[in-house]
Amino acid sequence: MLEKIEGMIIKTQDYSETHKIVTIYSGKVGKFSALARGAKKPKSKMAAVTQPFIYGAFLIYLNKGLSTIQQGDILNSYRPIREDIMKTAYAAYVTELTDKILETKMPDSYIFKQFLLTIDWIAENETYLIPILMYELKLYRKGGFAPVVNQCVNCHQNKELVAFSISEGGVLCANCRYLDTHPLNISPRVIKLLHTFLNVGLEQVGSISIKASNQTMLRQLLDAYYDHYGGYYLKSRRFLRQIDDLT
């Protein structure tokens, strides 16, 4: 069936000497793979429209297996991302995480909207850690392994929340803190941030101001949490860590 689908190229893979298999993430279909014939030829129109981070309008023969792109038009090339190595690195992380966690052809309009808003934020702003954290938590919930952040993961009360436990999968109250011998002590402010990040869409956020120490804590917390529950190796995350080691 020939379909017109708007979506973003989130992954490319060489296929034979002249073709590519690309992964497109769309609001209409969700994530799916398609063959782009001739996309490796430098002068091919298909080459330009099947680059990573291209948001385009595609005419696609949509099949149960591998679909085929008939033609495509660029709607947004995200040039600011392409011209900045840090933006490229973080956008690559967002797209790879999306590809790893989401099931094929399972559309979710809310997650897709948050994905595009996050990519837009990276393209248009110089700081983008918080939007990425917000999107990560929503992806974790979509993947079925989001942390419990609105109440104690053990006794379910929402008072005196004092720590975050990776092993228990969420926040602990003062009475249940003993369940983890090495919990991360966090303030009510950070717990509130986690709850907000998980439940508030990026479109509801005007400006984001969080002190550097809390940003570092949240980044380390979610990295450790993903290491424990995520289950997917991410090349882009390794590259980001190498960049951090150099700065």
Backbone bond lengths (Angstrom), bond angles and torsions (degrees), N, CA, C in turn:
res aa  C-N    CA-C-N  psi(-1)  N-CA   C-N-CA  omega(-1)  CA-C   N-CA-C  phi
1 M - - - 1.456 - - 1.535 109.81 -
2 L 1.326 117.01 128.86 1.456 121.66 -179.58 1.526 109.16 -83.50
3 E 1.333 115.94 122.56 1.464 121.97 -176.95 1.526 109.72 -126.98
4 K 1.350 115.44 144.94 1.457 120.19 170.00 1.525 107.75 -96.60
5 I 1.326 115.93 119.98 1.461 121.25 -173.26 1.518 109.92 -131.24
6 E 1.315 115.99 128.96 1.454 120.82 172.11 1.531 108.91 -94.31
7 G 1.318 116.12 134.63 1.452 118.72 179.71 1.513 111.87 -172.93
8 M 1.320 114.92 177.09 1.467 121.33 -178.22 1.521 110.94 -112.04
9 I 1.320 115.11 138.99 1.462 120.65 173.19 1.525 108.25 -74.16
10 I 1.335 117.01 115.14 1.462 119.90 -178.96 1.526 112.95 -109.75
11 K 1.347 116.71 -7.78 1.468 119.37 179.68 1.518 108.94 -160.87
12 T 1.326 116.61 142.30 1.467 120.94 175.48 1.522 109.44 -131.25
13 Q 1.313 115.21 149.01 1.466 121.53 179.69 1.524 108.60 -145.68
14 D 1.327 116.60 129.70 1.459 120.29 178.36 1.530 110.13 -63.77
15 Y 1.337 114.70 141.15 1.458 120.59 177.87 1.523 107.66 -139.03
16 S 1.286 116.24 108.77 1.463 124.13 -173.50 1.533 109.65 64.35
17 E 1.324 116.65 -166.20 1.461 120.44 -174.98 1.524 113.00 -79.09
18 T 1.313 117.54 -20.67 1.467 118.93 -172.16 1.532 114.51 -126.50
19 H 1.309 118.20 -13.03 1.463 120.03 -173.51 1.536 112.01 -108.80
20 K 1.320 115.00 166.68 1.457 122.52 173.64 1.528 109.57 -133.53
21 I 1.311 114.96 150.97 1.460 120.83 165.36 1.526 106.47 -106.35
22 V 1.307 116.16 122.78 1.461 120.25 -178.62 1.523 109.63 -114.89
23 T 1.325 114.92 149.86 1.454 120.86 172.73 1.516 108.06 -104.24
24 I 1.304 116.28 124.29 1.459 122.94 -179.13 1.525 108.58 -111.30
25 Y 1.334 115.52 135.48 1.457 120.19 174.63 1.523 108.27 -109.94
26 S 1.322 116.29 121.84 1.457 121.67 -174.83 1.520 110.83 -132.60
27 G 1.328 115.49 158.96 1.452 119.82 174.72 1.517 112.22 -75.80
28 K 1.320 116.91 -29.82 1.460 122.33 -174.95 1.518 113.08 -76.29
29 V 1.330 116.09 -43.60 1.463 120.96 -173.21 1.532 112.16 -111.77
30 G 1.322 116.90 -21.31 1.448 120.53 -170.17 1.520 109.88 91.02
31 K 1.296 117.12 -147.51 1.470 122.26 179.36 1.521 109.61 -91.66
32 F 1.340 116.44 133.66 1.467 119.59 177.95 1.530 109.25 -155.99
33 S 1.321 115.91 161.37 1.465 122.17 -179.62 1.519 110.32 -107.18
34 A 1.335 114.99 147.10 1.460 119.92 -179.11 1.522 110.22 -146.32
35 L 1.315 115.45 147.68 1.459 121.80 177.21 1.525 109.17 -85.18
36 A 1.330 115.69 128.44 1.466 121.71 176.12 1.525 107.58 -110.79
37 R 1.305 116.84 99.74 1.465 121.35 -176.52 1.531 110.79 -71.08
38 G 1.325 115.72 133.40 1.460 121.02 178.02 1.509 114.92 74.64
39 A 1.328 117.63 8.96 1.469 120.61 -174.75 1.524 113.70 -68.87
40 K 1.331 117.20 -15.44 1.469 119.73 177.77 1.523 112.87 -90.17
41 K 1.321 116.43 -4.75 1.466 119.75 176.92 1.524 109.06 -80.00
42 P 1.330 118.45 124.33 1.471 121.32 -174.65 1.523 114.38 -55.11
43 K 1.333 118.52 -35.66 1.462 121.44 -175.85 1.528 112.75 -91.99
44 S 1.313 116.77 1.68 1.457 120.19 -178.98 1.530 111.08 -74.81
45 K 1.329 116.58 137.82 1.461 120.70 174.42 1.524 110.83 -61.93
46 M 1.317 115.76 -29.82 1.460 120.65 179.93 1.525 111.95 -67.56
47 A 1.327 116.91 -26.70 1.462 120.42 -179.08 1.520 111.14 -63.81
48 A 1.319 117.34 -42.73 1.468 121.19 -177.10 1.521 112.53 -69.48
49 V 1.322 117.07 -36.73 1.456 120.63 -172.77 1.526 112.96 -87.20
50 T 1.327 117.41 -5.05 1.471 120.38 -178.96 1.518 112.61 -114.89
51 Q 1.331 116.70 29.36 1.457 121.74 174.64 1.532 109.98 -86.97
52 P 1.332 118.24 151.84 1.468 120.12 176.21 1.518 111.71 -55.46
53 F 1.321 115.97 143.13 1.475 126.09 178.00 1.521 113.14 74.69
54 I 1.330 118.24 5.46 1.462 119.70 174.23 1.532 108.67 -77.60
55 Y 1.330 115.62 127.55 1.458 120.48 171.68 1.526 106.46 -102.60
56 G 1.318 116.53 119.85 1.449 119.25 -172.34 1.516 114.13 -139.09
57 A 1.313 114.43 172.28 1.465 122.55 172.36 1.521 106.91 -107.97
58 F 1.309 116.87 118.74 1.457 122.28 -171.91 1.524 110.93 -118.32
59 L 1.337 115.60 140.00 1.455 121.28 167.24 1.519 107.08 -96.79
60 I 1.322 116.17 119.43 1.458 120.78 -169.34 1.522 110.95 -133.48
61 Y 1.347 114.87 133.11 1.449 119.46 166.55 1.525 106.90 -79.34
62 L 1.317 115.23 104.44 1.461 121.10 -174.42 1.526 109.44 -88.00
63 N 1.322 115.20 117.63 1.458 121.33 -178.78 1.518 110.67 -118.05
64 K 1.330 116.24 167.34 1.455 120.37 176.20 1.526 110.58 -64.84
65 G 1.320 116.53 -35.63 1.452 121.11 177.27 1.514 110.55 -94.69
66 L 1.324 115.78 -123.47 1.457 120.99 -179.68 1.522 110.29 -81.32
67 S 1.322 116.16 123.67 1.461 121.12 177.93 1.528 109.84 -84.16
68 T 1.327 116.85 173.32 1.465 121.66 -178.60 1.519 110.20 -132.68
69 I 1.339 116.29 129.70 1.458 120.88 176.87 1.520 109.00 -83.86
70 Q 1.318 115.67 126.55 1.458 120.83 177.32 1.530 111.26 -90.56
71 Q 1.306 116.29 -40.70 1.459 120.62 176.12 1.525 109.14 -162.33
72 G 1.336 115.91 165.95 1.458 119.83 -179.65 1.516 111.64 -155.47
73 D 1.321 115.00 149.68 1.459 121.94 176.06 1.521 109.16 -125.24
74 I 1.329 116.33 137.27 1.461 121.12 179.54 1.520 109.69 -76.74
75 L 1.326 116.51 124.38 1.466 121.81 174.36 1.527 111.37 -98.52
76 N 1.323 116.44 -33.74 1.466 121.49 177.07 1.525 107.86 -152.97
77 S 1.326 116.43 121.12 1.470 120.46 -178.89 1.521 112.29 -90.96
78 Y 1.330 117.37 -6.40 1.464 122.06 -177.95 1.530 111.11 48.88
79 R 1.294 114.17 53.52 1.464 120.61 -177.98 1.530 113.14 -57.86
80 P 1.353 119.41 -41.24 1.483 118.71 179.05 1.527 113.00 -57.51
81 I 1.325 116.70 -32.38 1.466 119.77 178.03 1.518 110.40 -71.71
82 R 1.307 116.61 -42.74 1.463 120.95 -177.69 1.524 112.57 -65.33
83 E 1.320 117.03 -28.12 1.459 120.84 -174.10 1.533 113.17 -94.61
84 D 1.314 117.72 3.06 1.463 121.55 -177.86 1.527 108.44 -132.00
85 I 1.323 116.70 120.06 1.467 120.06 -174.02 1.525 112.17 -64.48
86 M 1.345 117.47 -35.26 1.458 119.31 179.29 1.520 110.84 -70.01
87 K 1.321 117.33 -43.37 1.458 120.19 177.34 1.526 110.23 -62.08
88 T 1.331 116.36 -40.96 1.463 120.72 177.75 1.523 110.71 -60.06
89 A 1.331 116.32 -44.36 1.462 120.79 -177.96 1.528 111.61 -62.97
90 Y 1.329 116.59 -44.28 1.464 119.47 -178.54 1.522 112.04 -73.32
91 A 1.325 117.25 -36.82 1.463 119.50 175.61 1.527 110.46 -64.72
92 A 1.333 116.80 -37.50 1.469 120.99 176.92 1.528 110.50 -62.96
93 Y 1.332 116.37 -38.30 1.467 120.46 177.87 1.535 110.53 -63.65
94 V 1.326 116.60 -46.49 1.459 120.94 -179.31 1.529 110.98 -61.82
95 T 1.325 117.10 -43.99 1.464 119.74 -178.29 1.529 111.77 -70.90
96 E 1.323 117.20 -38.47 1.468 118.84 179.05 1.522 111.29 -66.96
97 L 1.331 116.91 -41.74 1.461 120.44 178.00 1.530 110.16 -62.05
98 T 1.314 116.43 -41.20 1.464 121.22 177.41 1.529 110.93 -60.75
99 D 1.314 116.00 -45.25 1.461 120.74 -179.85 1.520 111.58 -63.44
100 K 1.319 117.15 -39.60 1.464 120.40 -177.36 1.527 112.54 -70.92
101 I 1.321 117.40 -38.92 1.460 120.37 -170.44 1.522 113.32 -87.76
102 L 1.331 117.47 -38.79 1.463 119.55 -174.26 1.526 112.23 -77.74
103 E 1.323 115.21 142.09 1.455 121.53 175.38 1.535 109.78 -76.23
104 T 1.318 116.59 155.10 1.457 121.54 179.72 1.529 111.22 -71.36
105 K 1.335 114.58 136.85 1.470 122.78 175.50 1.528 112.56 52.52
106 M 1.332 115.02 45.62 1.463 121.75 174.74 1.532 107.12 -126.48
107 P 1.342 117.76 80.56 1.459 120.45 -174.43 1.523 112.83 -64.95
108 D 1.316 115.13 145.56 1.462 123.17 176.56 1.525 106.32 -145.53
109 S 1.311 116.79 104.24 1.468 121.01 -173.01 1.523 112.15 -62.30
110 Y 1.341 117.17 -34.67 1.464 119.97 -178.99 1.519 110.98 -68.37
111 I 1.325 117.40 -48.70 1.461 120.69 179.99 1.523 110.15 -63.31
112 F 1.330 117.26 -39.55 1.460 119.86 178.98 1.526 111.01 -62.81
113 K 1.307 117.01 -41.60 1.469 120.79 178.08 1.526 110.63 -62.23
114 Q 1.334 116.73 -43.83 1.465 120.15 179.77 1.527 111.05 -65.57
115 F 1.320 116.16 -35.47 1.463 120.90 176.28 1.523 110.87 -60.83
116 L 1.338 116.94 -50.89 1.462 120.24 -179.22 1.525 111.84 -64.22
117 L 1.324 117.09 -39.66 1.463 120.14 178.28 1.522 111.13 -62.81
118 T 1.326 116.69 -37.26 1.465 120.65 178.90 1.520 110.96 -67.62
119 I 1.319 117.11 -44.86 1.469 120.73 177.45 1.523 110.22 -62.89
120 D 1.333 117.21 -42.45 1.469 120.93 177.25 1.527 110.77 -59.34
121 W 1.330 116.14 -42.19 1.470 120.61 -179.28 1.526 110.42 -62.37
122 I 1.324 116.41 -44.67 1.461 120.26 179.17 1.520 110.09 -60.19
123 A 1.322 116.73 -41.68 1.463 120.85 -178.41 1.523 112.03 -66.65
124 E 1.327 117.50 -35.02 1.464 121.30 -168.92 1.518 114.89 -101.23
125 N 1.332 117.87 -9.83 1.461 120.31 -174.75 1.523 111.08 -128.04
126 E 1.331 114.74 163.87 1.463 120.08 -179.62 1.526 112.64 -95.55
127 T 1.320 117.98 -18.09 1.465 121.82 174.93 1.521 108.25 -121.76
128 Y 1.326 116.62 132.78 1.463 119.23 -173.43 1.519 112.80 -146.33
129 L 1.335 117.77 16.45 1.461 120.18 179.85 1.527 111.24 -62.95
130 I 1.327 117.12 -47.27 1.461 119.99 -174.87 1.531 112.04 -65.05
131 P 1.346 120.17 -47.12 1.471 118.64 175.42 1.527 113.19 -56.38
132 I 1.325 116.58 -37.42 1.469 119.23 178.61 1.521 110.71 -66.64
133 L 1.329 118.04 -42.31 1.462 120.98 176.78 1.530 110.74 -60.09
134 M 1.324 116.03 -41.97 1.462 120.33 179.07 1.527 110.70 -60.99
135 Y 1.310 116.14 -44.22 1.462 119.83 -179.35 1.530 111.23 -68.45
136 E 1.315 116.57 -40.63 1.467 120.04 178.35 1.521 111.55 -55.61
137 L 1.327 116.56 -48.75 1.460 119.92 -177.36 1.526 111.38 -61.39
138 K 1.326 116.82 -38.05 1.462 119.48 178.64 1.534 110.70 -68.64
139 L 1.321 116.59 -36.51 1.471 119.63 175.10 1.522 110.92 -64.94
140 Y 1.327 116.74 -40.31 1.464 119.90 178.92 1.533 110.21 -60.69
141 R 1.327 115.64 -40.89 1.472 118.78 177.83 1.533 110.43 -64.91
142 K 1.335 116.28 -41.85 1.462 119.76 177.23 1.523 110.96 -61.59
143 G 1.322 116.80 -37.00 1.451 121.54 179.23 1.518 113.96 -79.44
144 G 1.332 117.28 -6.57 1.465 121.33 176.07 1.508 115.27 87.73
145 F 1.352 117.66 16.78 1.470 117.70 -179.68 1.525 112.52 -135.36
146 A 1.319 117.50 31.98 1.468 120.41 177.37 1.523 110.42 -68.82
147 P 1.323 117.93 145.33 1.465 120.16 177.45 1.527 111.13 -70.74
148 V 1.321 115.76 154.21 1.461 121.88 173.17 1.523 107.55 -82.39
149 V 1.316 117.92 117.83 1.476 120.56 -174.90 1.521 113.24 -125.74
150 N 1.341 118.05 -3.39 1.466 119.93 -178.32 1.515 113.76 -99.31
151 Q 1.337 117.01 -7.43 1.464 122.23 -179.39 1.517 108.81 -162.91
152 C 1.325 115.36 167.11 1.466 119.28 177.53 1.523 109.20 -62.27
153 V 1.309 116.20 128.81 1.455 121.04 -176.82 1.528 111.75 -65.30
154 N 1.346 118.08 -19.04 1.454 121.36 -178.13 1.530 112.83 -97.22
155 C 1.346 116.96 -58.06 1.469 120.01 -174.79 1.528 113.19 -98.52
156 H 1.329 116.96 -8.47 1.462 123.58 173.78 1.528 115.38 72.34
157 Q 1.319 117.72 8.60 1.461 118.34 174.53 1.525 109.11 -82.18
158 N 1.323 116.20 155.69 1.468 119.65 -177.43 1.529 112.84 -112.98
159 K 1.320 116.46 25.01 1.456 121.32 176.96 1.527 110.62 -113.79
160 E 1.326 115.77 151.90 1.468 122.73 177.41 1.535 112.34 53.81
161 L 1.319 116.03 44.41 1.465 120.44 176.01 1.522 107.72 -78.48
162 V 1.330 116.70 120.85 1.467 119.64 -168.21 1.527 114.41 -127.50
163 A 1.329 118.10 -12.42 1.471 118.69 -173.08 1.522 110.25 -150.81
164 F 1.339 114.08 160.42 1.466 120.81 174.75 1.517 107.77 -117.79
165 S 1.321 115.66 130.58 1.464 121.27 -179.41 1.524 110.30 -114.29
166 I 1.331 115.81 119.12 1.461 119.88 175.72 1.527 109.90 -65.22
167 S 1.310 116.55 -46.36 1.467 120.51 -175.57 1.523 112.88 -66.36
168 E 1.337 116.90 -33.45 1.459 120.61 -179.87 1.529 112.28 -86.86
169 G 1.313 116.32 -17.29 1.454 119.95 175.02 1.511 116.15 86.59
170 G 1.337 116.76 29.90 1.464 118.15 176.92 1.510 112.32 162.90
171 V 1.327 115.43 -162.36 1.460 120.46 -175.73 1.528 110.98 -82.74
172 L 1.312 114.26 152.44 1.461 121.88 178.61 1.525 109.58 -123.10
173 C 1.321 115.66 145.73 1.462 120.34 174.83 1.524 109.37 -85.16
174 A 1.317 116.32 174.62 1.467 120.98 -177.85 1.525 111.27 -60.62
175 N 1.341 117.84 -36.38 1.462 120.96 -177.93 1.525 112.96 -73.72
176 C 1.334 116.65 -25.85 1.472 120.58 -175.96 1.516 112.73 -105.04
177 R 1.300 116.67 2.48 1.461 120.90 -177.43 1.527 111.88 -58.32
178 Y 1.323 117.13 -28.58 1.463 122.86 -177.46 1.524 112.70 -62.20
179 L 1.330 117.57 -18.40 1.465 120.94 -177.28 1.523 112.82 -64.10
180 D 1.326 116.04 -23.53 1.464 121.22 -179.99 1.522 107.80 -121.47
181 T 1.317 116.39 122.00 1.464 119.52 -178.24 1.525 112.54 -74.33
182 H 1.333 116.72 -17.90 1.464 119.91 179.33 1.534 110.88 -135.28
183 P 1.323 117.22 60.58 1.471 118.69 178.56 1.524 110.68 -76.19
184 L 1.307 115.84 163.58 1.455 120.82 174.84 1.521 107.94 -94.72
185 N 1.319 116.46 115.34 1.455 120.45 178.62 1.527 109.34 -72.24
186 I 1.319 116.20 124.15 1.460 120.02 -178.81 1.524 109.94 -134.11
187 S 1.292 114.34 151.93 1.458 120.93 -176.80 1.525 111.02 -80.57
188 P 1.333 117.41 160.25 1.464 120.34 173.76 1.522 112.36 -55.11
189 R 1.346 117.14 -32.65 1.463 121.40 178.60 1.522 110.81 -61.82
190 V 1.320 117.65 -44.55 1.463 121.21 -179.08 1.527 110.42 -69.05
191 I 1.326 117.26 -38.76 1.459 120.43 176.97 1.528 110.31 -61.92
192 K 1.314 116.26 -41.43 1.460 120.53 177.93 1.531 111.00 -63.83
193 L 1.338 116.36 -38.61 1.464 120.39 177.41 1.526 110.80 -62.18
194 L 1.321 116.84 -44.39 1.462 120.29 179.07 1.527 111.19 -59.59
195 H 1.326 116.28 -42.59 1.461 121.14 178.66 1.527 110.37 -63.62
196 T 1.327 116.51 -42.69 1.462 121.20 179.09 1.520 111.30 -64.75
197 F 1.320 116.00 -46.24 1.467 120.47 -178.77 1.524 111.42 -59.62
198 L 1.317 116.61 -37.36 1.457 121.03 -177.40 1.522 112.15 -73.12
199 N 1.323 117.36 -31.89 1.458 120.37 -168.53 1.526 115.91 -113.14
200 V 1.317 117.91 -13.02 1.459 120.80 -178.00 1.519 109.97 -104.96
201 G 1.332 116.48 132.10 1.453 120.98 178.52 1.514 111.24 -75.10
202 L 1.326 116.08 152.15 1.461 120.61 -178.03 1.525 111.60 -63.46
203 E 1.335 117.20 -26.35 1.463 120.85 178.56 1.534 112.09 -65.91
204 Q 1.326 116.85 -18.11 1.460 121.16 179.65 1.521 112.39 -89.30
205 V 1.315 116.29 -1.79 1.463 121.03 -176.33 1.522 109.55 -104.70
206 G 1.334 116.17 126.60 1.458 120.19 176.23 1.514 110.22 -86.61
207 S 1.305 116.69 -73.49 1.457 122.43 175.43 1.515 108.62 -122.95
208 I 1.312 115.74 152.71 1.461 121.25 -177.24 1.521 109.19 -122.99
209 S 1.324 115.97 120.76 1.467 120.59 179.58 1.520 109.28 -131.17
210 I 1.311 116.04 109.41 1.466 122.70 179.53 1.518 107.61 -133.91
211 K 1.308 116.74 134.53 1.460 118.87 -176.49 1.526 111.12 -62.31
212 A 1.310 114.60 151.56 1.465 121.74 -171.24 1.523 112.65 -57.74
213 S 1.336 117.07 -38.93 1.465 119.67 -177.57 1.529 111.34 -64.14
214 N 1.338 116.98 -37.43 1.463 120.46 177.89 1.520 111.44 -71.35
215 Q 1.330 116.76 -35.81 1.466 119.79 176.29 1.519 110.47 -61.91
216 T 1.336 116.20 -44.51 1.464 120.54 179.26 1.523 110.92 -62.92
217 M 1.326 116.69 -42.71 1.460 120.96 179.71 1.524 111.30 -62.27
218 L 1.318 116.48 -45.28 1.457 120.29 -179.35 1.524 111.74 -64.26
219 R 1.337 116.60 -40.32 1.454 120.16 178.72 1.526 110.59 -63.94
220 Q 1.310 117.59 -45.33 1.462 121.29 179.71 1.527 110.81 -65.32
221 L 1.334 116.25 -38.71 1.462 120.87 -179.22 1.528 110.53 -63.74
222 L 1.331 117.27 -47.95 1.458 119.26 -178.13 1.526 112.13 -71.28
223 D 1.326 117.20 -30.96 1.470 119.24 175.12 1.525 110.23 -63.28
224 A 1.332 115.90 -46.42 1.467 120.20 179.75 1.529 110.98 -65.07
225 Y 1.314 115.65 -38.10 1.468 120.23 179.73 1.527 110.59 -65.24
226 Y 1.330 116.33 -44.03 1.467 119.28 178.91 1.524 111.00 -64.71
227 D 1.322 117.22 -40.31 1.463 120.32 178.35 1.525 111.07 -57.25
228 H 1.327 116.18 -34.73 1.463 121.17 -176.72 1.533 112.00 -81.19
229 Y 1.333 117.23 -38.43 1.459 120.33 -171.09 1.535 115.07 -115.64
230 G 1.324 117.52 -20.77 1.456 120.11 -171.84 1.506 114.64 -66.50
231 G 1.310 116.57 -50.82 1.460 119.99 174.54 1.509 116.36 82.84
232 Y 1.341 119.13 -2.13 1.454 121.15 -178.76 1.528 110.14 -119.74
233 Y 1.307 116.18 130.87 1.453 120.83 175.64 1.524 109.50 -75.39
234 L 1.326 116.78 134.46 1.457 121.78 -177.36 1.524 109.59 -120.68
235 K 1.339 116.40 113.10 1.463 120.39 178.56 1.526 111.20 -62.47
236 S 1.315 116.91 -38.86 1.464 120.69 -177.86 1.519 111.61 -65.09
237 R 1.304 116.97 -33.51 1.468 120.34 179.42 1.525 110.66 -68.96
238 R 1.304 116.16 -37.71 1.462 120.02 176.51 1.527 110.43 -62.36
239 F 1.340 116.42 -41.14 1.460 120.42 179.02 1.521 111.10 -64.10
240 L 1.332 117.07 -40.80 1.461 120.74 178.76 1.530 110.65 -63.23
241 R 1.309 116.94 -38.28 1.464 119.91 178.28 1.529 111.13 -66.64
242 Q 1.337 115.92 -36.81 1.469 119.27 176.69 1.520 110.85 -64.79
243 I 1.332 117.21 -38.39 1.453 121.07 176.58 1.514 110.58 -63.40
244 D 1.339 116.86 -43.96 1.465 120.79 179.18 1.522 111.26 -60.87
245 D 1.323 116.66 -37.87 1.468 119.86 -179.80 1.534 111.87 -65.70
246 L 1.332 116.48 -25.87 1.454 120.49 -178.64 1.526 113.50 -88.28
247 T 1.336 115.79 -12.86 1.470 119.58 -177.27 1.504 111.35 -105.38
